[in-house]
Amino acid sequence: MARSRTSALSVAVALGCTAVAYNLSAAFVGSSPQLRGGPAVARGVGTDYLLRNGPKDVDPPAVDTSKAAGATVDIEFKKRPFGIARYVPGVGGKGAVVRDVTQKTRYPGDPQGQAFVAGVQADWVLKSVNGQDVSGMDFFVIMQMLDDEVMDPVAAMSLNLKASGVKTDLRNDGAERTQGEKFAITSDLDKVAVVDMPAKLVYQQM
């Protein structure tokens, strides 16, 4: 009898872990808006990008992205993620500068190896996206446009809960409040359109 109960408990635990893993996978880059909380919920990558990928002590000083004057490289990314692990903003929070590139491709056609195969280097400035000059745009807007971030499971779960309207404001405003859109955290970035794939990006060396 004890062995039977132990076996049943093991099966239940395994099923629970599978469910958690499935829900987490839905929150990673490239997942559809429906998997992030429904079609009315914004993906929200740009809002807290720096909180998850903030500056590090070893980072060089910010550069003025508008002064990039080196050679340009045109790259067409077929799908997300592109393989750029981290961008940083330029001076004044404008523009986006490549900081870390995934330094390998795991298999032919690996999306996370696209930037590496194309030769993208740290310190390159993102010049344009599908022909639109982004070198002077706010960093957060660019990150929202790209929607290109590979998050660890904890960050992915946090973003998924935030976007799906988990109750975060307990203040009583005198009205009946429920979970969903009333509690979803939104910003002006929600109006920024995410670029479709494939996308043509131009990088410029400083």
MIRO-429110 format. One line per field, with one value per residue: z, y, x negated of N, C-alpha, C in turn; residue number from 1. Coordinates in nm, 2 decimals, padded with zeros to 4 digits. Atoms other than C-alpha are relative to their C-alpha. Last residue first. Layout:
BEGIN
n_w: (Z | ...) .
n_v: (Y | ...) .
n_u: (X | ...) .
ca_w: (Z | ...) .
ca_v: (Y | ...) .
ca_u: (X | ...) .
c_w: (Z | ...) .
c_v: (Y | ...) .
c_u: (X | ...) .
n: (NUM | ...) .
***
This chain:
BEGIN
n_w: (-00.04 | -00.09 | 00.05 | -00.11 | 00.05 | -00.09 | 00.05 | -00.02 | -00.03 | 00.05 | 00.05 | 00.14 | 00.00 | 00.08 | 00.09 | 00.13 | 00.05 | 00.09 | 00.14 | 00.02 | 00.14 | 00.00 | 00.08 | -00.08 | -00.11 | 00.05 | 00.15 | 00.08 | 00.02 | 00.08 | 00.01 | 00.11 | -00.02 | 00.06 | 00.02 | -00.05 | -00.10 | -00.07 | -00.06 | -00.09 | -00.14 | -00.09 | -00.01 | 00.13 | 00.01 | -00.10 | 00.03 | 00.11 | -00.05 | -00.08 | 00.09 | 00.06 | -00.10 | -00.04 | -00.09 | -00.15 | -00.05 | -00.13 | 00.01 | -00.07 | 00.04 | 00.15 | 00.03 | -00.05 | 00.09 | 00.12 | -00.03 | -00.01 | -00.14 | -00.07 | -00.09 | -00.07 | -00.14 | -00.08 | -00.09 | 00.07 | 00.12 | 00.00 | 00.05 | 00.08 | 00.08 | -00.02 | 00.13 | 00.03 | -00.11 | -00.10 | -00.08 | -00.04 | 00.08 | 00.14 | 00.00 | -00.01 | 00.12 | 00.07 | -00.09 | 00.00 | -00.14 | -00.01 | 00.12 | 00.10 | -00.05 | 00.06 | 00.06 | 00.07 | -00.02 | 00.11 | -00.01 | -00.10 | -00.03 | 00.04 | -00.06 | 00.08 | 00.14 | 00.02 | -00.02 | -00.09 | 00.02 | 00.06 | -00.10 | 00.06 | -00.07 | -00.14 | -00.07 | -00.05 | 00.10 | -00.04 | -00.13 | -00.12 | 00.04 | -00.10 | 00.00 | -00.04 | 00.02 | 00.03 | -00.03 | 00.10 | 00.06 | 00.14 | 00.07 | 00.06 | 00.12 | 00.11 | 00.07 | 00.12 | 00.11 | -00.01 | 00.03 | 00.13 | 00.11 | -00.04 | -00.09 | 00.02 | -00.03 | 00.07 | 00.02 | -00.13 | -00.07 | 00.06 | -00.11 | -00.13 | -00.02 | -00.01 | -00.11 | -00.03 | 00.06 | -00.09 | -00.04 | 00.11 | 00.08 | -00.08 | -00.10 | -00.11 | -00.07 | -00.10 | 00.05 | -00.03 | 00.12 | 00.12 | 00.06 | -00.03 | 00.08 | 00.14 | 00.01 | -00.02 | 00.12 | 00.11 | -00.03 | 00.02 | 00.15 | 00.05 | -00.04 | 00.08 | 00.14 | 00.00 | -00.01 | 00.13 | 00.10 | -00.03 | 00.04 | 00.15 | 00.04 | -00.03 | 00.10 | 00.12 | 00.00 | 00.00) .
n_v: (-00.14 | -00.01 | -00.09 | -00.03 | -00.05 | -00.09 | -00.05 | -00.14 | -00.04 | 00.08 | 00.14 | 00.03 | 00.10 | 00.12 | 00.02 | -00.04 | 00.10 | 00.10 | -00.04 | -00.12 | -00.04 | -00.12 | 00.02 | 00.01 | -00.11 | -00.12 | -00.02 | 00.02 | 00.15 | 00.02 | 00.14 | 00.07 | -00.01 | -00.13 | 00.00 | -00.12 | 00.04 | -00.12 | -00.06 | -00.11 | 00.05 | -00.08 | 00.06 | -00.03 | -00.15 | -00.03 | 00.06 | -00.08 | -00.13 | 00.01 | 00.03 | -00.12 | -00.09 | 00.04 | 00.12 | -00.02 | 00.14 | 00.02 | 00.10 | 00.11 | 00.13 | 00.03 | 00.05 | 00.14 | 00.09 | 00.02 | 00.09 | 00.14 | 00.05 | 00.03 | -00.11 | -00.04 | 00.01 | -00.04 | -00.11 | -00.13 | 00.00 | 00.12 | 00.00 | -00.12 | 00.04 | -00.07 | -00.04 | -00.14 | -00.09 | -00.02 | -00.12 | -00.08 | -00.12 | 00.04 | 00.06 | -00.11 | -00.09 | -00.01 | -00.07 | -00.15 | -00.04 | -00.07 | -00.07 | 00.09 | 00.14 | 00.04 | 00.14 | 00.03 | 00.14 | 00.09 | 00.14 | 00.02 | 00.14 | 00.05 | 00.13 | 00.10 | 00.01 | 00.10 | -00.05 | -00.12 | -00.10 | -00.13 | -00.11 | -00.13 | -00.13 | 00.03 | -00.11 | 00.04 | -00.03 | -00.11 | -00.03 | 00.03 | 00.08 | 00.10 | 00.04 | 00.14 | 00.03 | 00.14 | 00.05 | 00.08 | 00.11 | -00.04 | 00.12 | -00.03 | -00.08 | 00.08 | -00.08 | -00.07 | -00.01 | -00.12 | -00.13 | -00.07 | 00.02 | -00.08 | 00.07 | -00.02 | -00.13 | 00.00 | 00.14 | 00.06 | -00.03 | 00.07 | 00.03 | -00.08 | -00.12 | 00.03 | -00.06 | 00.09 | -00.03 | -00.03 | -00.14 | -00.10 | -00.03 | -00.06 | -00.09 | 00.08 | 00.08 | -00.08 | -00.08 | 00.06 | 00.07 | -00.08 | -00.04 | -00.14 | -00.09 | 00.00 | -00.09 | -00.13 | -00.04 | -00.02 | -00.12 | -00.11 | -00.01 | -00.07 | -00.14 | -00.07 | -00.01 | -00.10 | -00.14 | -00.03 | -00.03 | -00.14 | -00.10 | 00.00 | -00.07 | -00.15 | -00.05 | -00.02 | -00.11 | -00.12) .
n_u: (00.03 | 00.11 | 00.10 | 00.09 | 00.12 | 00.07 | 00.13 | 00.02 | 00.14 | 00.11 | -00.02 | 00.03 | 00.11 | -00.02 | 00.11 | -00.05 | -00.10 | 00.07 | -00.01 | 00.08 | 00.02 | 00.09 | 00.12 | 00.12 | 00.01 | 00.05 | -00.02 | 00.12 | 00.02 | 00.11 | 00.03 | -00.07 | -00.14 | -00.04 | -00.14 | -00.07 | -00.11 | -00.03 | 00.11 | -00.03 | -00.01 | -00.09 | -00.14 | -00.07 | -00.02 | -00.10 | -00.13 | -00.05 | -00.04 | -00.12 | -00.11 | -00.04 | -00.06 | -00.13 | 00.01 | 00.00 | -00.01 | 00.07 | 00.11 | -00.06 | 00.07 | -00.02 | -00.14 | -00.01 | 00.07 | -00.09 | -00.11 | 00.04 | 00.02 | -00.12 | -00.03 | 00.11 | -00.03 | 00.12 | -00.03 | 00.01 | -00.09 | -00.08 | -00.14 | -00.03 | -00.11 | -00.13 | -00.07 | 00.03 | -00.03 | 00.10 | -00.03 | 00.11 | 00.01 | 00.03 | 00.14 | 00.09 | -00.01 | 00.13 | 00.09 | -00.02 | -00.03 | -00.13 | -00.04 | -00.03 | -00.01 | -00.12 | 00.00 | 00.12 | 00.01 | -00.05 | 00.04 | 00.10 | 00.02 | 00.13 | 00.03 | 00.06 | -00.04 | -00.10 | -00.14 | 00.00 | 00.11 | -00.03 | 00.00 | 00.02 | -00.02 | -00.04 | 00.07 | 00.14 | 00.10 | 00.08 | 00.05 | -00.10 | -00.11 | -00.03 | -00.14 | -00.02 | -00.15 | -00.02 | -00.13 | -00.06 | 00.07 | 00.03 | 00.06 | 00.13 | -00.02 | -00.03 | -00.10 | 00.05 | -00.10 | -00.10 | 00.06 | -00.04 | 00.11 | 00.12 | 00.09 | 00.15 | 00.06 | 00.12 | 00.05 | 00.00 | 00.12 | 00.11 | 00.10 | -00.02 | 00.08 | 00.15 | 00.06 | 00.11 | 00.12 | 00.11 | -00.01 | 00.03 | -00.11 | -00.11 | 00.05 | 00.06 | -00.11 | -00.06 | -00.10 | -00.13 | -00.05 | 00.00 | 00.13 | 00.04 | -00.08 | 00.05 | 00.12 | -00.05 | -00.08 | 00.09 | 00.07 | -00.09 | -00.03 | 00.12 | 00.01 | -00.09 | 00.05 | 00.11 | -00.06 | -00.06 | 00.11 | 00.05 | -00.10 | 00.00 | 00.12 | -00.02 | -00.10 | 00.07 | 00.09 | -00.08) .
ca_w: (-03.43 | -03.64 | -03.79 | -03.77 | -04.02 | -03.94 | -04.19 | -04.03 | -04.12 | -03.91 | -03.81 | -03.61 | -03.27 | -03.29 | -03.01 | -02.85 | -02.54 | -02.50 | -02.37 | -02.05 | -01.91 | -01.60 | -01.60 | -01.30 | -01.46 | -01.77 | -01.59 | -01.22 | -01.06 | -00.91 | -00.78 | -00.73 | -00.42 | -00.52 | -00.27 | -00.31 | -00.35 | -00.67 | -00.81 | -00.91 | -01.19 | -01.52 | -01.78 | -01.87 | -01.51 | -01.47 | -01.79 | -01.72 | -01.38 | -01.52 | -01.79 | -01.53 | -01.32 | -01.61 | -01.75 | -02.03 | -02.40 | -02.53 | -02.87 | -02.89 | -03.16 | -03.15 | -02.77 | -02.74 | -02.97 | -02.77 | -02.45 | -02.60 | -02.69 | -03.06 | -03.21 | -03.38 | -03.48 | -03.85 | -04.02 | -04.32 | -04.17 | -03.85 | -03.86 | -03.71 | -03.43 | -03.31 | -03.30 | -02.97 | -02.94 | -03.28 | -03.53 | -03.76 | -03.94 | -03.80 | -03.45 | -03.50 | -03.63 | -03.37 | -03.14 | -03.43 | -03.48 | -03.85 | -03.85 | -03.48 | -03.16 | -03.30 | -03.08 | -02.92 | -02.82 | -02.86 | -02.57 | -02.58 | -02.90 | -02.88 | -02.88 | -02.95 | -02.69 | -02.32 | -02.28 | -02.42 | -02.58 | -02.44 | -02.38 | -02.58 | -02.45 | -02.56 | -02.93 | -03.08 | -03.29 | -03.08 | -03.29 | -03.65 | -04.00 | -03.91 | -04.22 | -04.17 | -04.33 | -04.20 | -04.20 | -04.19 | -03.95 | -03.88 | -03.55 | -03.42 | -03.36 | -03.12 | -02.87 | -02.66 | -02.31 | -02.10 | -02.12 | -01.95 | -01.69 | -01.39 | -01.56 | -01.70 | -01.68 | -01.85 | -01.65 | -01.51 | -01.84 | -02.03 | -01.79 | -02.03 | -02.36 | -02.34 | -02.27 | -02.48 | -02.47 | -02.36 | -02.57 | -02.76 | -02.45 | -02.15 | -02.28 | -02.47 | -02.68 | -02.76 | -02.94 | -02.81 | -02.99 | -02.67 | -02.38 | -02.18 | -02.33 | -02.21 | -01.85 | -01.88 | -02.03 | -01.76 | -01.48 | -01.63 | -01.67 | -01.30 | -01.19 | -01.39 | -01.24 | -00.89 | -00.95 | -01.09 | -00.79 | -00.55 | -00.72 | -00.69 | -00.32 | -00.25 | -00.43 | -00.23 | 00.09 | 00.00) .
ca_v: (05.37 | 05.07 | 05.07 | 04.80 | 04.77 | 04.55 | 04.39 | 04.19 | 03.86 | 03.86 | 04.13 | 04.43 | 04.49 | 04.80 | 05.05 | 05.13 | 04.93 | 05.15 | 05.42 | 05.22 | 04.93 | 04.73 | 04.49 | 04.54 | 04.68 | 04.46 | 04.14 | 04.08 | 04.24 | 04.58 | 04.70 | 05.07 | 05.28 | 05.34 | 05.08 | 05.04 | 04.68 | 04.74 | 04.44 | 04.20 | 03.98 | 04.14 | 03.90 | 04.13 | 04.13 | 03.75 | 03.68 | 03.93 | 03.77 | 03.42 | 03.51 | 03.68 | 03.37 | 03.13 | 03.32 | 03.56 | 03.56 | 03.91 | 04.03 | 04.22 | 04.43 | 04.72 | 04.71 | 04.72 | 05.02 | 05.20 | 05.14 | 05.29 | 05.61 | 05.69 | 05.87 | 05.57 | 05.43 | 05.52 | 05.32 | 05.11 | 04.78 | 04.86 | 05.11 | 05.21 | 04.97 | 05.07 | 04.82 | 04.82 | 04.44 | 04.27 | 04.12 | 03.87 | 03.74 | 03.39 | 03.53 | 03.74 | 03.44 | 03.19 | 03.23 | 03.15 | 02.81 | 02.74 | 02.47 | 02.37 | 02.52 | 02.85 | 03.01 | 03.34 | 03.48 | 03.85 | 04.10 | 04.48 | 04.59 | 04.96 | 05.10 | 05.45 | 05.72 | 05.69 | 06.02 | 05.88 | 05.54 | 05.26 | 04.91 | 04.59 | 04.24 | 03.87 | 03.94 | 03.60 | 03.71 | 03.54 | 03.55 | 03.47 | 03.53 | 03.81 | 04.00 | 04.17 | 04.48 | 04.59 | 04.95 | 05.08 | 05.35 | 05.69 | 05.65 | 06.00 | 05.97 | 05.68 | 05.91 | 05.65 | 05.52 | 05.46 | 05.11 | 04.82 | 04.62 | 04.75 | 04.62 | 04.81 | 04.65 | 04.35 | 04.26 | 04.61 | 04.75 | 04.57 | 04.68 | 04.86 | 04.73 | 04.37 | 04.46 | 04.20 | 04.40 | 04.24 | 04.26 | 03.94 | 03.72 | 03.68 | 03.61 | 03.30 | 03.50 | 03.76 | 03.48 | 03.35 | 03.48 | 03.56 | 03.34 | 03.35 | 03.03 | 02.82 | 02.91 | 02.76 | 02.44 | 02.40 | 02.45 | 02.19 | 01.94 | 02.00 | 01.93 | 01.61 | 01.48 | 01.56 | 01.38 | 01.07 | 01.06 | 01.09 | 00.79 | 00.58 | 00.67 | 00.58 | 00.24 | 00.17 | 00.24 | 00.00) .
ca_u: (-03.15 | -03.05 | -02.70 | -02.43 | -02.14 | -01.85 | -01.62 | -01.33 | -01.19 | -00.98 | -00.74 | -00.84 | -00.66 | -00.44 | -00.48 | -00.14 | -00.22 | -00.53 | -00.29 | -00.26 | -00.06 | -00.05 | 00.25 | 00.47 | 00.78 | 00.71 | 00.75 | 00.81 | 01.11 | 01.19 | 01.52 | 01.50 | 01.42 | 01.06 | 00.93 | 00.56 | 00.44 | 00.24 | 00.06 | 00.33 | 00.21 | 00.30 | 00.17 | -00.13 | -00.27 | -00.22 | -00.40 | -00.68 | -00.74 | -00.74 | -00.99 | -01.21 | -01.22 | -01.27 | -01.57 | -01.49 | -01.59 | -01.51 | -01.42 | -01.09 | -01.26 | -01.01 | -00.99 | -01.37 | -01.38 | -01.11 | -01.31 | -01.62 | -01.46 | -01.51 | -01.81 | -01.97 | -01.64 | -01.64 | -01.35 | -01.45 | -01.33 | -01.51 | -01.79 | -02.12 | -02.18 | -02.52 | -02.81 | -03.00 | -03.00 | -03.02 | -02.78 | -02.95 | -02.65 | -02.71 | -02.72 | -02.40 | -02.21 | -02.33 | -02.03 | -01.81 | -01.98 | -01.95 | -02.22 | -02.29 | -02.42 | -02.55 | -02.81 | -02.92 | -02.58 | -02.65 | -02.69 | -02.70 | -02.53 | -02.44 | -02.09 | -01.98 | -01.90 | -01.92 | -02.09 | -02.42 | -02.37 | -02.15 | -02.27 | -02.19 | -02.23 | -02.22 | -02.22 | -02.14 | -01.84 | -01.57 | -01.35 | -01.31 | -01.46 | -01.70 | -01.81 | -02.15 | -02.29 | -02.64 | -02.75 | -03.11 | -03.19 | -03.03 | -02.85 | -02.80 | -02.42 | -02.49 | -02.67 | -02.85 | -02.79 | -03.10 | -03.25 | -03.08 | -03.29 | -03.08 | -02.76 | -02.47 | -02.12 | -01.98 | -01.68 | -01.61 | -01.73 | -01.46 | -01.19 | -00.95 | -01.09 | -00.97 | -00.60 | -00.42 | -00.10 | 00.22 | 00.54 | 00.46 | 00.44 | 00.21 | -00.14 | -00.04 | 00.21 | -00.07 | -00.26 | -00.59 | -00.90 | -01.08 | -00.99 | -00.67 | -00.51 | -00.80 | -00.72 | -00.36 | -00.49 | -00.76 | -00.50 | -00.27 | -00.55 | -00.65 | -00.30 | -00.28 | -00.60 | -00.48 | -00.15 | -00.34 | -00.57 | -00.27 | -00.10 | -00.42 | -00.46 | -00.09 | -00.14 | -00.46 | -00.28 | 00.00) .
c_w: (-00.07 | 00.04 | 00.11 | -00.06 | 00.13 | -00.05 | 00.10 | -00.04 | 00.01 | -00.15 | -00.05 | -00.03 | -00.15 | 00.00 | -00.07 | -00.11 | -00.14 | -00.05 | -00.09 | -00.15 | 00.00 | -00.14 | 00.00 | -00.09 | 00.07 | 00.10 | -00.04 | -00.15 | -00.08 | -00.01 | -00.09 | 00.01 | -00.11 | 00.00 | -00.06 | -00.03 | 00.05 | 00.09 | 00.08 | 00.07 | 00.09 | 00.14 | 00.10 | 00.01 | -00.12 | -00.01 | 00.09 | -00.04 | -00.11 | 00.05 | 00.07 | -00.10 | -00.06 | 00.10 | 00.05 | 00.07 | 00.15 | 00.04 | 00.13 | 00.00 | 00.07 | -00.03 | -00.14 | -00.02 | 00.05 | -00.10 | -00.12 | 00.03 | 00.00 | 00.15 | 00.09 | 00.10 | 00.09 | 00.14 | 00.09 | 00.09 | -00.07 | -00.11 | 00.01 | -00.05 | -00.07 | -00.09 | 00.04 | -00.13 | -00.05 | 00.11 | 00.12 | 00.08 | 00.03 | -00.09 | -00.14 | -00.01 | 00.00 | -00.11 | -00.05 | 00.09 | 00.01 | 00.14 | 00.01 | -00.13 | -00.11 | 00.03 | -00.07 | -00.05 | -00.09 | 00.04 | -00.11 | 00.01 | 00.11 | 00.04 | -00.06 | 00.08 | -00.08 | -00.14 | -00.02 | 00.00 | 00.10 | -00.02 | -00.07 | 00.12 | -00.08 | 00.08 | 00.14 | 00.06 | 00.04 | -00.10 | 00.08 | 00.13 | 00.11 | -00.04 | 00.10 | 00.00 | 00.04 | 00.00 | -00.04 | 00.05 | -00.10 | -00.07 | -00.15 | -00.06 | -00.07 | -00.13 | -00.13 | -00.06 | -00.11 | -00.12 | 00.01 | -00.02 | -00.13 | -00.12 | 00.02 | 00.10 | -00.02 | 00.02 | -00.06 | -00.01 | 00.14 | 00.08 | -00.06 | 00.10 | 00.13 | 00.03 | 00.02 | 00.11 | 00.04 | -00.07 | 00.09 | 00.04 | -00.10 | -00.09 | 00.07 | 00.11 | 00.12 | 00.08 | 00.11 | -00.05 | 00.02 | -00.12 | -00.13 | -00.07 | 00.02 | -00.08 | -00.14 | -00.01 | 00.02 | -00.12 | -00.12 | 00.02 | -00.02 | -00.15 | -00.06 | 00.03 | -00.09 | -00.14 | 00.00 | 00.01 | -00.13 | -00.10 | 00.03 | -00.05 | -00.15 | -00.05 | 00.02 | -00.11 | -00.13 | 00.00) .
c_v: (00.05 | 00.14 | 00.00 | 00.09 | 00.05 | 00.05 | 00.10 | 00.04 | 00.15 | -00.04 | -00.06 | -00.14 | -00.03 | -00.09 | -00.13 | -00.02 | 00.03 | -00.10 | -00.09 | 00.04 | 00.13 | 00.04 | 00.13 | -00.02 | -00.01 | 00.11 | 00.13 | 00.02 | -00.01 | -00.15 | -00.02 | -00.15 | -00.07 | 00.01 | 00.13 | -00.01 | 00.12 | -00.03 | 00.13 | 00.06 | 00.12 | -00.05 | 00.06 | -00.06 | 00.03 | 00.15 | 00.04 | -00.06 | 00.08 | 00.13 | -00.01 | -00.02 | 00.13 | 00.10 | -00.03 | -00.13 | 00.01 | -00.15 | -00.01 | -00.12 | -00.12 | -00.14 | -00.04 | -00.05 | -00.14 | -00.10 | -00.02 | -00.10 | -00.15 | -00.04 | -00.03 | 00.11 | 00.05 | 00.00 | 00.03 | 00.12 | 00.14 | 00.01 | -00.13 | 00.01 | 00.12 | -00.05 | 00.07 | 00.05 | 00.14 | 00.09 | 00.01 | 00.12 | 00.09 | 00.12 | -00.03 | -00.04 | 00.12 | 00.10 | 00.01 | 00.08 | 00.15 | 00.04 | 00.07 | 00.09 | -00.10 | -00.15 | -00.02 | -00.15 | -00.05 | -00.14 | -00.08 | -00.15 | -00.01 | -00.15 | -00.05 | -00.13 | -00.10 | -00.02 | -00.10 | 00.06 | 00.12 | 00.09 | 00.13 | 00.10 | 00.12 | 00.13 | 00.00 | 00.12 | -00.05 | 00.02 | -00.13 | 00.04 | -00.02 | -00.07 | -00.11 | -00.02 | -00.15 | -00.03 | -00.15 | -00.05 | -00.07 | -00.11 | 00.03 | -00.12 | 00.03 | 00.08 | -00.08 | 00.08 | 00.09 | 00.00 | 00.11 | 00.13 | 00.08 | -00.01 | 00.08 | -00.08 | 00.01 | 00.13 | -00.01 | -00.15 | -00.06 | 00.03 | -00.07 | -00.03 | 00.06 | 00.13 | -00.02 | 00.06 | -00.09 | 00.02 | 00.04 | 00.14 | 00.11 | 00.04 | 00.07 | 00.09 | -00.07 | -00.08 | 00.08 | 00.10 | -00.07 | -00.08 | 00.08 | 00.04 | 00.15 | 00.10 | 00.01 | 00.10 | 00.14 | 00.05 | 00.03 | 00.13 | 00.12 | 00.02 | 00.07 | 00.15 | 00.08 | 00.02 | 00.11 | 00.14 | 00.05 | 00.04 | 00.14 | 00.11 | 00.01 | 00.08 | 00.15 | 00.06 | 00.02 | 00.13) .
c_u: (-00.13 | -00.03 | -00.11 | -00.12 | -00.08 | -00.13 | -00.05 | -00.14 | -00.01 | 00.03 | -00.13 | 00.03 | -00.03 | -00.13 | 00.02 | -00.11 | 00.04 | 00.10 | -00.07 | 00.02 | -00.08 | -00.03 | -00.08 | -00.12 | -00.12 | -00.01 | -00.06 | 00.03 | -00.13 | -00.03 | -00.11 | -00.04 | 00.08 | 00.15 | 00.04 | 00.14 | 00.07 | 00.12 | 00.03 | -00.12 | 00.01 | 00.01 | 00.09 | 00.14 | 00.09 | 00.03 | 00.11 | 00.14 | 00.06 | 00.05 | 00.13 | 00.11 | 00.05 | 00.07 | 00.14 | -00.02 | -00.01 | 00.02 | -00.07 | -00.10 | 00.06 | -00.06 | 00.02 | 00.14 | 00.02 | -00.07 | 00.10 | 00.11 | -00.03 | -00.03 | 00.13 | 00.02 | -00.11 | 00.04 | -00.12 | 00.02 | 00.00 | 00.10 | 00.07 | 00.14 | 00.05 | 00.11 | 00.13 | 00.06 | -00.04 | 00.05 | -00.10 | 00.02 | -00.12 | -00.01 | -00.04 | -00.15 | -00.10 | 00.00 | -00.14 | -00.09 | 00.03 | 00.04 | 00.13 | 00.04 | 00.03 | 00.01 | 00.13 | 00.00 | -00.11 | -00.02 | 00.07 | -00.05 | -00.10 | -00.02 | -00.14 | -00.03 | -00.08 | 00.05 | 00.11 | 00.15 | 00.02 | -00.12 | 00.03 | -00.01 | -00.03 | 00.03 | 00.05 | -00.08 | -00.14 | -00.12 | -00.04 | -00.07 | 00.10 | 00.13 | 00.01 | 00.16 | 00.02 | 00.15 | 00.01 | 00.14 | 00.07 | -00.08 | -00.03 | -00.06 | -00.13 | 00.01 | 00.03 | 00.12 | -00.06 | 00.09 | 00.10 | -00.08 | 00.04 | -00.10 | -00.13 | -00.08 | -00.15 | -00.08 | -00.14 | -00.05 | 00.00 | -00.13 | -00.12 | -00.11 | 00.00 | -00.07 | -00.15 | -00.09 | -00.11 | -00.13 | -00.12 | 00.00 | -00.03 | 00.12 | 00.12 | -00.05 | -00.06 | 00.11 | 00.06 | 00.11 | 00.14 | 00.05 | 00.01 | -00.12 | -00.04 | 00.08 | -00.04 | -00.12 | 00.04 | 00.07 | -00.10 | -00.07 | 00.08 | 00.01 | -00.12 | 00.00 | 00.09 | -00.05 | -00.11 | 00.06 | 00.06 | -00.11 | -00.05 | 00.10 | 00.00 | -00.13 | 00.02 | 00.09 | -00.07 | -00.09) .
n: (206 | 205 | 204 | 203 | 202 | 201 | 200 | 199 | 198 | 197 | 196 | 195 | 194 | 193 | 192 | 191 | 190 | 189 | 188 | 187 | 186 | 185 | 184 | 183 | 182 | 181 | 180 | 179 | 178 | 177 | 176 | 175 | 174 | 173 | 172 | 171 | 170 | 169 | 168 | 167 | 166 | 165 | 164 | 163 | 162 | 161 | 160 | 159 | 158 | 157 | 156 | 155 | 154 | 153 | 152 | 151 | 150 | 149 | 148 | 147 | 146 | 145 | 144 | 143 | 142 | 141 | 140 | 139 | 138 | 137 | 136 | 135 | 134 | 133 | 132 | 131 | 130 | 129 | 128 | 127 | 126 | 125 | 124 | 123 | 122 | 121 | 120 | 119 | 118 | 117 | 116 | 115 | 114 | 113 | 112 | 111 | 110 | 109 | 108 | 107 | 106 | 105 | 104 | 103 | 102 | 101 | 100 | 99 | 98 | 97 | 96 | 95 | 94 | 93 | 92 | 91 | 90 | 89 | 88 | 87 | 86 | 85 | 84 | 83 | 82 | 81 | 80 | 79 | 78 | 77 | 76 | 75 | 74 | 73 | 72 | 71 | 70 | 69 | 68 | 67 | 66 | 65 | 64 | 63 | 62 | 61 | 60 | 59 | 58 | 57 | 56 | 55 | 54 | 53 | 52 | 51 | 50 | 49 | 48 | 47 | 46 | 45 | 44 | 43 | 42 | 41 | 40 | 39 | 38 | 37 | 36 | 35 | 34 | 33 | 32 | 31 | 30 | 29 | 28 | 27 | 26 | 25 | 24 | 23 | 22 | 21 | 20 | 19 | 18 | 17 | 16 | 15 | 14 | 13 | 12 | 11 | 10 | 9 | 8 | 7 | 6 | 5 | 4 | 3 | 2 | 1) .
***
